[in-house]
Amino acid sequence: MAKSIKKLRKLKIVKITFLDHCHGIGSETDLMPCEVFGILYKETKNSYHVASWIGDGEIDENTDTYAIAKSVVGEVQKLGWYEMKDVTYQ
């Protein structure tokens, strides 16, 4: 199966610091600071969408992705750029 590359998209490589929920027993439960590193491939009004693993230049069912609510984000740090190829198979 041959593949052809249509175009390149320049996407940010980011580090997002955010607070996540925690399960606990008793009154000592608090939010847990977390970090995710990856490619910011989508941003909506309420969330950031990050891919940390991209196979064969595509975001599909084999891609490891995270959606993070903007309301819990402390910082979004740009680390660099990723040129993602739009790949099709023939």
Steps between C-alpha positions, in 0.01 A plus 500: 500500500656828388460817697503855375564813702258783419624787717663591829332650806717678754380416853630603842683258727385590851529429869167551679491523879155430647315374806334159491249340732607252766316233690570482868374379833421752770557871485857504360405486131614784276552566131816352352736713286572326167691566179446377148744542213399470137369653182215748534285390206170663599378779728138582578337761721512261798786258435845421367552179300850350511643199318797339672546217250435529125544200273592545134429874506126468561264571787266200490390204712866411566580843648535550876310824577393703802229765542567742786243750629631856483342570840764284674804609294769697678740548208548415134866519403605481133805273462535506124333413171390174335436479127220250457457350156150443363542140381268302275530135391433375147 
